């Protein structure tokens, strides 16, 4: 599968859950599935990074279920998703010598994931009149999807 497709898809994951993508990419770098040595993204594979980002990702998964959590389409969450999508797409691209394309594909994927994920969650939530189960399904898609994406690299 093309590295640009994978970078776009990891961006989609960042659009669904901002910190799930960097948590999984960080673990992939730490475990040697994604080779970021000698790149400016090598910090993702540092010994402590996967643990820190994973704790933050778990916090996001919890926070997402709270009633006062702002929409992912408001400026700050939307921007964070684009930045994380670009970072993670760039990491996948850098591992294959395609950093600039990975950055762009990841950012575009994050926009698609943010807007598409929002619409899907709103529509599904209205269809069953409950948001919580839909949020859990979105969590599972984000985690499973991210793991699937990085597994294509090894």
C-alpha positions as CSV (number, residue, x, y, z in Angstrom):
1,X,0.0,0.0,0.0
2,X,1.3,3.5,-0.8
3,X,3.0,5.4,2.0
4,X,0.8,8.4,1.1
5,X,-2.4,6.4,1.5
6,X,-1.1,5.2,4.9
7,X,-0.1,8.7,5.9
8,X,-3.6,10.0,4.9
9,X,-5.2,7.2,6.9
10,X,-3.2,7.9,10.0
11,X,-4.3,11.5,9.6
12,X,-7.9,10.3,9.5
13,X,-7.3,8.5,12.8
14,X,-5.9,11.8,14.3
15,X,-9.1,13.4,13.1
16,X,-11.2,10.9,15.0
17,X,-9.0,10.9,18.2
18,X,-6.2,13.5,18.3
19,X,-3.8,11.6,20.5
20,X,-4.5,8.0,19.4
21,X,-2.5,8.4,16.2
22,X,0.7,9.7,17.9
23,X,0.4,7.1,20.7
24,X,0.3,4.3,18.2
25,X,3.0,5.8,15.9
26,X,5.2,6.4,19.0
27,X,4.8,2.7,20.0
28,X,5.5,1.6,16.4
29,X,8.7,3.7,16.4
30,X,9.8,2.4,19.8
31,X,9.2,-1.2,18.8
32,X,11.1,-0.7,15.5
33,X,8.1,-0.9,13.2
34,X,8.6,2.6,12.0
35,X,12.2,3.8,11.6
36,X,12.6,7.4,12.6
37,X,16.3,7.3,13.5
38,X,18.3,10.3,12.2
39,X,15.1,12.3,11.5
40,X,13.7,15.2,13.5
41,X,10.8,12.8,14.5
42,X,13.2,10.4,16.3
43,X,11.8,11.7,19.6
44,X,8.7,9.6,18.9
45,X,10.7,6.5,19.5
46,X,12.4,7.6,22.6
47,X,12.0,5.3,25.6
48,X,9.6,7.5,27.5
49,X,7.5,9.0,24.6
50,X,5.1,6.1,24.1
51,X,4.2,6.0,27.7
52,X,3.6,9.7,28.0
53,X,1.5,10.0,24.8
54,X,-0.4,6.8,25.7
55,X,-1.4,8.3,29.1
56,X,-2.5,11.5,27.3
57,X,-4.5,9.4,24.7
58,X,-6.3,7.5,27.5
59,X,-7.2,10.9,29.1
60,X,-8.6,12.1,25.8
61,X,-10.7,8.9,25.4
62,X,-12.2,9.6,28.8
63,X,-12.6,13.3,28.3
64,X,-14.4,12.8,25.0
65,X,-17.3,11.1,26.8
66,X,-17.9,14.1,29.1
67,X,-20.9,16.3,28.4
68,X,-18.9,19.6,28.4
69,X,-16.3,18.4,25.9
70,X,-16.2,21.0,23.0
71,X,-16.9,20.0,19.4
72,X,-13.9,18.7,17.5
73,X,-14.8,21.3,14.8
74,X,-14.0,24.3,17.1
75,X,-10.7,26.0,16.2
76,X,-8.4,24.6,18.9
77,X,-9.4,20.9,18.7
78,X,-9.5,21.1,14.9
79,X,-6.1,22.6,14.7
80,X,-4.6,20.1,17.1
81,X,-6.0,17.2,15.0
82,X,-4.5,18.7,11.8
83,X,-1.1,19.1,13.6
84,X,-1.2,15.6,15.0
85,X,-2.3,14.2,11.6
86,X,0.6,16.0,9.9
87,X,3.1,14.8,12.6
88,X,2.0,11.2,12.3
89,X,1.7,11.3,8.5
90,X,5.1,12.9,8.4
91,X,6.5,10.1,10.6
92,X,5.2,7.4,8.3
93,X,6.5,9.4,5.3
94,X,9.9,10.0,6.9
95,X,10.4,6.3,7.5
96,X,10.1,5.9,3.8
97,X,12.0,9.0,2.7
98,X,8.8,10.9,1.9
99,X,8.5,13.4,4.8
100,X,6.9,16.3,2.9
101,X,4.3,14.2,1.2
102,X,3.6,12.4,4.5
103,X,3.1,15.7,6.3
104,X,0.6,16.9,3.7
105,X,-1.3,13.6,3.4
106,X,-1.5,13.3,7.2
107,X,-2.9,16.9,7.5
108,X,-5.5,16.3,4.8
109,X,-6.5,13.0,6.4
110,X,-7.0,14.8,9.7
111,X,-9.3,17.2,8.0
112,X,-11.3,14.4,6.5
113,X,-11.3,12.4,9.7
114,X,-12.4,15.4,11.8
115,X,-15.3,16.4,9.5
116,X,-16.3,12.8,8.5
117,X,-16.0,11.5,12.1
118,X,-18.2,14.4,13.4
119,X,-20.9,13.8,10.8
120,X,-20.9,10.0,11.3
121,X,-21.1,10.4,15.1
122,X,-23.8,12.9,15.0
123,X,-25.9,10.9,12.6
124,X,-25.4,7.6,14.3
125,X,-26.1,9.2,17.7
126,X,-29.4,10.6,16.5
127,X,-30.3,7.2,14.9
128,X,-30.0,5.4,18.2
129,X,-30.7,8.4,20.5
130,X,-27.5,7.8,22.5
131,X,-24.0,9.2,21.9
132,X,-22.0,7.0,24.4
133,X,-22.1,3.7,22.5
134,X,-21.2,5.6,19.2
135,X,-18.3,7.2,21.0
136,X,-17.0,3.8,22.1
137,X,-17.3,2.5,18.6
138,X,-15.4,5.5,17.3
139,X,-12.7,4.8,19.9
140,X,-12.4,1.2,18.7
141,X,-12.2,2.2,15.1
142,X,-9.5,4.8,15.9
143,X,-7.4,2.3,18.0
144,X,-7.9,-0.6,15.7
145,X,-7.4,1.5,12.6
146,X,-4.1,3.0,13.9
147,X,-2.8,-0.4,14.8
148,X,-3.7,-1.8,11.4
149,X,-2.0,1.2,9.6
150,X,1.3,0.8,11.4
151,X,1.3,-2.9,11.0
152,X,1.4,-2.4,7.2
153,X,4.8,-0.8,7.6
154,X,6.6,-3.7,9.3
